[in-house]
Amino acid sequence: MTASEPRDASPGSSPASPLPDGSGSPGTAASRPAAREAAAHDVSYDDGGGGVLSRRFRALTLGIISVVSLIAFEASAIGTAMPVAAQALHGVESYGFAFSAFFTASLFAMTLSGEWSDRSGPLAPLFTGIGAFTAGLVIAGTAPTMPAFIAGRAVQGAGGGLVIVALYVVVGRGYPERLRPSVMAAFSAAWVLPLIVGPLVAGTVTEQLGWRWVFLAIPVFVLPPLAVMLPALRKLPADARTPAMDRRRILLALGVAAGAGLLQYAGREVEPLALLPAAAGIALLVPCAVRLLPAGTFRAGRGLPAVVLLRGITAGSFFGAQAFVPLMLVTERGLSATLAGLSLTSAGLAWSGGSYVQSRPRLEPYRERLMTLGTSLMALAVGGVSLALFDGVPAWIVAPWWVVGGFGMGLTIASATVLLLKLSRPEEAGTNSAALQVSDSLGNIVLVGGSGVLFAALGGGSVAEGGQAVASSGEGRPVAFAAVFAAMTLTALAGVLVTTRLRPGARAAAAKGPAA
């Protein structure tokens, strides 16, 4: 589950000074009539009662869950079919590019979707993204060559990036604040079944019908959720909108995506020449990310910047450790690949459980504390799995530890989205949601990649594209595993410190005014 968003200027239409709360929007909150007018028409002011499946919200909720489930099924199923596709297209040497093309395109599309949603509402980027996602599946499924297949994956990535940010904006505009935690819990629950059955279904289809049908069958299921949610989407309130898309931010997003792509390319090579694309990637990525994410993100500024930073830290440290757990169990404890993989399956259910717990209304006043608890549990779990490196410790302890980690991630990741929407004005929801997703992706790229570099440097082996670790036969493997888990634990503990800065200061809260 993926799961799964500092700049020097604002996310608005011009590089104006950021607000004291770090949200980065131009002007002052109290003086913006458009923001106050949006608040007056926000759905939370005309609640009407009921839950996410009440008559008023049922169609929108079911549509959202269906779209998320399709994306989740694609993520789990296509990974199973990819090796067969690469062999059939005689492109095994380019296998990694099928992953990096997806992630690079999605990074750029996330920011574009945020700007687009703030400019003209989430409907256009959402449906464009679904269309691009579907087109990418068709291109990949009918690809005659590996380059065409990689192009299809890039189109898929662009569509996925547009969709996920637009859905966050839909949640912000379509549901009252009291229901948003429940919607985010539904997001997490929508991943569980696809993660369990996706690989099995994809493996069966690949063996019986061929790998192409794994890609070509998914578009058939796209139309029903669109038909269900379209009437509800058309009724979304027309909140305050930005006058135009910020071209500067779009160019910065392009720089971040290109830099991330170069880093992913460099991570696939184990020779000195790989330092050249790595250096170019860092030179592009760092200054562009500093300007693209909310001002104060990298110094954990109170409020929104800390929320965005925490998302990258938690996602990166959790998945940076998870990439090595099955490999440790296979190479150090002698488990089969199937048993090693099953040891992580229950984490998905626990993640959904944590997301459900944070959605309880009585816990809303303690959201920041929930995020501290969740991040602490995740750090404890990452450190706990390293105990399996000792021969006297049973290998099965990995499963309960990873359940603890999954539950912590469910508390933290869902709460981060809820808190971000709470701290964002209606006209900022798209930009800030994009920042959250970009932080998530960058955290994965940097920390999973960093884990792989550390593992290889200590004689352990390497990490292939898609987060799959590959071991060497050297004596340094236990040390390499321990170093990776220790580094990710320390990173997660840094996230615990960031959770102490999630609540905006008094001046920032006052500056946000009634549009909060």
DRENNU-623539 format. One record per residue (C-alpha): residue in three letters; x, y, z. Coordinates in steps of 0.25 Angstrom, whole numbers, padded with zeros to 4 digits, always signed. Each point is the difference from the previous one (the first is absolute). Layout:
BEGIN
ALAXYZ ...
END
This chain:
BEGIN
MET+0000+0000+0000 THR+0005+0012-0004 ALA-0005+0005+0003 SER+0007+0009-0006 GLU+0005+0036+0004 PRO+0028+0034+0005 ARG-0002+0009-0009 ASP+0004+0015+0001 ALA-0013+0006-0006 SER-0015-0003+0001 PRO-0008-0010-0008 GLY-0009+0010-0005 SER+0000+0008-0013 SER+0012+0008+0003 PRO+0012-0002+0009 ALA-0005+0008+0012 SER+0005-0001+0014 PRO-0006-0012+0008 LEU-0009+0001+0011 PRO+0005-0001+0015 ASP-0006-0014+0000 GLY+0009-0005-0011 SER-0012-0003-0009 GLY+0007+0009-0011 SER-0012+0007-0005 PRO+0001+0014-0005 GLY-0007+0011+0008 THR-0006-0001+0014 ALA-0012-0009+0004 ALA-0008+0010+0007 SER+0000+0010-0011 ARG-0004-0010-0011 PRO-0015+0001-0003 ALA+0000-0012-0010 ALA+0005-0009+0011 ARG-0011+0005+0010 GLU-0010-0002-0011 ALA+0005-0014-0003 ALA-0001-0003+0015 ALA-0015+0005+0000 HIS-0003-0010-0011 ASP+0009-0012+0005 VAL-0008-0013+0001 SER+0004+0000+0015 TYR-0009+0012+0002 ASP-0012-0008-0005 ASP+0003-0014+0005 GLY-0014-0006+0001 GLY+0005-0011+0009 GLY+0003-0015-0004 GLY+0012-0007-0003 VAL+0009-0003-0013 LEU-0010-0010-0004 SER-0013+0008+0003 ARG-0009+0004-0012 ARG+0007+0013-0002 PHE+0015-0005-0001 ARG-0003-0015-0005 ALA+0003+0002-0015 LEU+0012+0008+0002 THR+0006-0009+0011 LEU-0003-0013-0008 GLY+0006+0007-0013 ILE+0013+0004+0008 ILE+0002-0014+0006 SER-0002-0006-0014 VAL+0010+0008-0006 VAL+0010-0002+0011 SER-0002-0015+0000 LEU+0003+0000-0015 ILE+0013+0008+0002 ALA+0004-0010+0011 PHE-0004-0012-0008 GLU+0009+0005-0012 ALA+0012+0003+0010 SER-0001-0014+0006 ALA-0003-0008-0013 ILE+0009+0007-0010 GLY+0012-0003+0008 THR-0003-0015-0001 ALA-0001+0001-0015 MET+0012+0010-0003 PRO+0011-0011+0000 VAL-0007-0008-0010 ALA-0003+0012-0009 ALA+0014+0004+0000 GLN+0005-0013-0004 ALA-0011-0001-0011 LEU+0004+0013-0005 HIS+0015-0003+0000 GLY+0003+0012+0010 VAL+0004-0006+0013 GLU+0012+0009+0000 SER-0010+0012+0000 TYR-0009-0006+0010 GLY+0003+0011+0011 PHE-0004+0011-0010 ALA-0014-0005+0000 PHE-0001+0003+0015 SER+0008+0013+0000 ALA-0008+0005-0012 PHE-0013-0001+0008 PHE+0006+0006+0012 THR+0006+0012-0007 ALA-0012+0003-0008 SER-0009-0001+0012 LEU+0009+0010+0008 PHE-0002+0011-0010 ALA-0015-0003-0002 MET-0003+0001+0015 THR+0004+0015+0000 LEU-0007+0002-0013 SER-0012-0006+0006 GLY+0001+0009+0012 GLU+0001+0013-0008 TRP-0011-0005-0010 SER-0010-0003+0012 ASP+0003+0013+0006 ARG-0003+0007-0013 SER-0012-0006-0005 GLY-0005-0011+0010 PRO+0004-0015+0001 LEU-0010-0005-0010 ALA+0009+0003-0013 PRO+0013-0006+0006 LEU-0007-0012+0006 PHE-0006-0004-0013 THR+0012+0003-0008 GLY+0008-0008+0009 ILE-0009-0012+0000 GLY+0000+0001-0016 ALA+0015+0001+0000 PHE+0001-0012+0010 THR-0009-0008-0009 ALA+0008+0004-0013 GLY+0013-0004+0007 LEU-0005-0014+0003 VAL-0005-0002-0014 ILE+0014+0005-0006 ALA+0007-0009+0009 GLY-0009-0012-0003 THR+0001+0002-0015 ALA+0015+0004+0000 PRO+0008-0007-0011 THR+0014+0004+0006 MET+0006+0003+0014 PRO+0001+0015-0003 ALA-0015+0001-0004 PHE-0003-0008+0013 ILE+0008+0010+0008 ALA-0007+0012-0006 GLY-0013-0007+0004 ARG+0005-0001+0014 ALA+0003+0015+0000 VAL-0014+0004-0005 GLN-0005-0009+0011 GLY+0008+0008+0010 ALA-0005+0013-0005 GLY-0014-0004+0002 GLY+0002-0006+0014 GLY+0007+0013+0004 LEU-0012+0008-0005 VAL-0010-0009+0007 ILE+0005-0001+0014 VAL+0002+0015+0002 ALA-0014+0003-0006 LEU-0006-0010+0009 TYR+0005+0007+0012 VAL-0006+0013-0005 VAL-0013-0007-0002 VAL+0001-0005+0015 GLY+0003+0014+0004 ARG-0012+0006-0007 GLY-0010-0011+0000 TYR+0000-0004+0015 PRO-0002+0008+0013 GLU+0013+0000+0009 ARG-0006-0010+0009 LEU-0001-0011-0011 ARG+0013+0002-0006 PRO+0007-0010+0009 SER-0010-0010-0003 VAL+0002+0002-0015 MET+0015-0002+0002 ALA-0002-0013+0007 ALA-0008-0004-0012 PHE+0012+0003-0009 SER+0008-0009+0009 ALA-0010-0011+0000 ALA-0002+0001-0015 TRP+0015-0005-0001 VAL-0002-0013+0008 LEU-0007-0010-0009 PRO+0008+0004-0013 LEU+0013-0002+0008 ILE-0005-0014+0004 VAL-0006-0005-0013 GLY+0007+0009-0010 PRO+0013-0009-0002 LEU-0008-0013+0000 VAL-0010+0005-0010 ALA+0012+0006-0009 GLY+0008-0012+0001 THR-0012-0009-0004 VAL-0003+0009-0012 THR+0014+0001-0004 GLU+0002-0015+0000 GLN-0014-0003-0007 LEU-0002+0012-0009 GLY+0013+0007-0001 TRP+0006+0012+0006 ARG-0007+0010-0009 TRP-0014-0003+0006 VAL+0005+0005+0013 PHE+0001+0014-0006 LEU-0011-0001-0009 ALA-0011-0005+0009 ILE+0001+0011+0010 PRO-0006+0011-0009 VAL-0013-0008-0001 PHE-0002+0003+0015 VAL+0002+0015-0001 LEU-0013+0005-0005 PRO-0010-0005+0011 PRO+0007+0009+0011 LEU+0000+0012-0009 ALA-0015-0002-0003 VAL-0003-0001+0015 MET+0008+0012+0005 LEU-0002+0010-0012 PRO-0013+0006+0005 ALA+0006+0002+0014 LEU+0012+0006-0005 ARG-0008+0010-0008 LYS-0007+0005+0013 LEU+0013+0003+0007 PRO+0001+0014+0005 ALA+0007+0010-0008 ASP+0010+0005+0010 ALA+0010+0012-0002 ARG+0009-0003-0011 THR+0014+0005-0005 PRO-0001+0009-0012 ALA+0011-0008-0008 MET+0009-0011+0001 ASP+0014+0003+0006 ARG+0009-0003-0012 ARG+0012+0001+0009 ARG-0005-0011+0009 ILE-0002-0009-0012 LEU+0014+0002-0005 LEU+0005-0003+0014 ALA-0008-0012+0000 LEU+0007-0004-0013 GLY+0013+0002+0006 VAL-0003-0009+0012 ALA-0005-0011-0009 ALA+0012+0001-0009 GLY+0009+0000+0012 ALA-0007-0012+0006 GLY+0001-0007-0013 LEU+0015+0002-0001 LEU+0002-0005+0015 GLN-0009-0013-0003 TYR+0009-0002-0013 ALA+0013+0002+0008 GLY-0005-0010+0011 ARG-0001-0011-0010 GLU+0015+0001-0004 VAL+0011-0005+0009 GLU+0012+0007-0007 PRO+0007+0013+0001 LEU-0007+0006-0012 ALA-0013-0001+0008 LEU+0005+0012+0008 LEU-0002+0009-0012 PRO-0016-0001-0001 ALA+0000-0001+0015 ALA+0007+0014+0001 ALA-0009+0006-0011 GLY-0013-0006+0007 ILE+0004+0006+0014 ALA+0003+0013-0007 LEU-0014+0001-0006 LEU-0007-0007+0011 VAL+0004+0008+0013 PRO-0002+0014-0005 CYS-0013-0003-0007 ALA-0005-0007+0012 VAL+0003+0011+0010 ARG-0008+0010-0009 LEU-0011-0010-0003 LEU-0004-0005+0014 PRO-0006+0010+0010 ALA+0010+0010+0006 GLY+0006-0006+0013 THR-0002-0015-0004 PHE+0015-0004+0002 ARG+0001+0007+0013 ALA-0013-0006+0005 GLY-0008+0014+0001 ARG-0012-0001+0009 GLY-0013-0004-0006 LEU-0001-0004-0015 PRO+0015-0001-0003 ALA+0002-0010+0011 VAL-0012-0008-0005 VAL+0006+0000-0014 LEU+0014-0004+0006 LEU-0006-0011+0009 ARG-0007-0007-0012 GLY+0014-0001-0008 ILE+0007-0005+0013 THR-0010-0011+0004 ALA-0002-0005-0014 GLY+0014-0001-0004 SER+0005-0006+0013 PHE-0011-0011+0001 PHE+0002-0004-0015 GLY+0015+0002+0001 ALA+0000-0011+0011 GLN-0011-0009-0006 ALA+0008-0001-0013 PHE+0010-0009+0008 VAL-0009-0008+0009 PRO-0003-0011-0009 LEU+0014-0001-0005 MET+0005-0001+0014 LEU-0010-0011+0003 VAL+0005-0008-0012 THR+0015+0002+0000 GLU+0002+0001+0016 ARG-0011-0009+0005 GLY-0002-0010-0012 LEU-0015+0003-0002 SER-0007-0002-0013 ALA-0003+0012-0009 THR-0015-0003+0002 LEU+0001+0000+0015 ALA+0009+0012+0001 GLY-0010+0007-0009 LEU-0012-0004+0009 SER+0007+0005+0012 LEU-0003+0014-0005 THR-0014-0003-0005 SER-0007+0003+0014 ALA+0006+0014+0000 GLY-0010+0004-0011 LEU-0012-0004+0009 ALA+0007+0007+0012 TRP+0002+0013-0008 SER-0015+0000-0003 GLY-0003-0002+0014 GLY+0009+0012+0004 SER-0007+0008-0010 TYR-0014-0004+0006 VAL+0004+0003+0014 GLN+0005+0015-0004 SER-0014+0002-0006 ARG-0007-0001+0013 PRO-0007+0013+0003 ARG+0004+0000+0015 LEU+0015-0001-0004 GLU-0001+0013-0009 PRO+0005+0009+0011 TYR+0013-0009+0002 ARG+0004-0001-0015 GLU+0014+0005+0002 ARG+0002-0009+0011 LEU-0005-0012-0008 MET+0010+0004-0010 THR+0011+0000+0010 LEU-0005-0014+0005 GLY-0001-0005-0014 THR+0014+0004-0004 SER+0006-0005+0013 LEU-0006-0014-0002 MET+0005+0000-0014 ALA+0014+0003+0005 LEU-0001-0011+0010 ALA-0004-0010-0010 VAL+0012+0004-0010 GLY+0009-0002+0012 GLY-0007-0013+0005 VAL+0001-0008-0013 SER+0015+0001+0001 LEU+0000-0009+0012 ALA-0003-0011-0011 LEU+0015+0001-0004 PHE+0003-0008+0013 ASP+0000-0015-0001 GLY-0006-0002+0014 VAL-0012+0009-0004 PRO-0012-0007-0008 ALA-0002+0006-0014 TRP-0015+0000+0002 ILE+0002+0013+0009 VAL+0001+0008-0013 ALA-0015-0002-0003 PRO-0005+0006+0014 TRP+0010+0011-0001 TRP-0004+0004-0014 VAL-0015+0000+0005 VAL+0004+0010+0010 GLY+0007+0008-0011 GLY-0012-0001-0009 PHE-0009+0005+0010 GLY+0009+0012+0003 MET+0000+0004-0014 GLY-0015-0001-0001 LEU-0001+0010+0011 THR+0010+0009-0005 ILE-0002+0000-0015 ALA-0015+0002+0000 SER+0001+0011+0011 ALA+0010+0007-0008 THR-0010+0002-0011 VAL-0011+0004+0009 LEU+0009+0010+0007 LEU+0005+0006-0013 LEU-0014+0002-0005 LYS-0004+0007+0013 LEU+0012+0009-0001 SER-0002+0004-0015 ARG-0010+0010-0005 PRO-0009-0005-0011 GLU+0008+0007-0011 GLU+0012-0007+0005 ALA-0004-0014+0002 GLY+0005-0004-0014 THR+0014+0006+0002 ASN+0002-0005+0014 SER-0006-0014-0003 ALA+0010-0001-0012 ALA+0012+0004+0010 LEU-0004-0011+0009 GLN+0000-0010-0011 VAL+0013+0005-0005 SER+0006-0001+0014 ASP-0005-0014+0001 SER+0007-0004-0014 LEU+0013+0007+0003 GLY+0001-0006+0014 ASN-0002-0014-0007 ILE+0010+0003-0011 VAL+0011+0006+0009 LEU-0001-0009+0012 VAL-0003-0013-0007 GLY+0012+0004-0010 GLY+0008+0004+0012 SER-0002-0014+0007 GLY+0004-0007-0013 VAL+0013+0008-0001 LEU+0003-0002+0015 PHE-0003-0015-0001 ALA+0009-0002-0013 ALA+0011+0009+0007 LEU+0001-0010+0011 GLY+0001-0012-0009 GLY-0015-0004+0001 GLY-0004+0001-0015 SER-0009+0010-0007 VAL-0015+0004-0001 ALA-0007-0001-0014 GLU-0010+0009-0005 GLY-0014-0002+0007 GLY+0007-0001+0014 GLN+0004-0015-0002 ALA+0013-0002+0007 VAL+0011-0010-0006 ALA+0010-0006+0009 SER+0015-0004-0002 SER+0006-0012+0006 GLY+0010+0008+0008 GLU+0002-0001+0015 GLY-0004+0014+0003 ARG-0015-0002-0002 PRO-0004+0000+0014 VAL+0008+0013+0003 ALA-0006+0006-0013 PHE-0015-0004+0005 ALA+0003+0005+0014 ALA+0005+0013-0006 VAL-0012+0002-0009 PHE-0010-0003+0011 ALA+0008+0010+0010 ALA+0000+0011-0010 MET-0015-0001-0003 THR-0003-0001+0015 LEU+0008+0013+0002 THR-0007+0007-0011 ALA-0014-0005+0005 LEU+0004+0006+0014 ALA+0003+0013-0007 GLY-0014-0001-0005 VAL-0005-0001+0015 LEU+0007+0013+0003 VAL-0007+0007-0012 THR-0014-0004+0005 THR+0003+0009+0012 ARG-0001+0012-0010 LEU-0013-0004-0007 ARG-0009+0010+0007 PRO+0001+0014-0006 GLY+0005+0011+0010 ALA-0010+0010+0006 ARG+0003+0011-0010 ALA-0001-0010-0012 ALA-0014-0004+0005 ALA-0004+0014+0001 ALA+0005+0004-0014 LYS-0008-0012-0006 GLY-0013+0007+0004 PRO-0014-0006-0002 ALA+0004-0007-0013 ALA+0007-0011+0007 
END
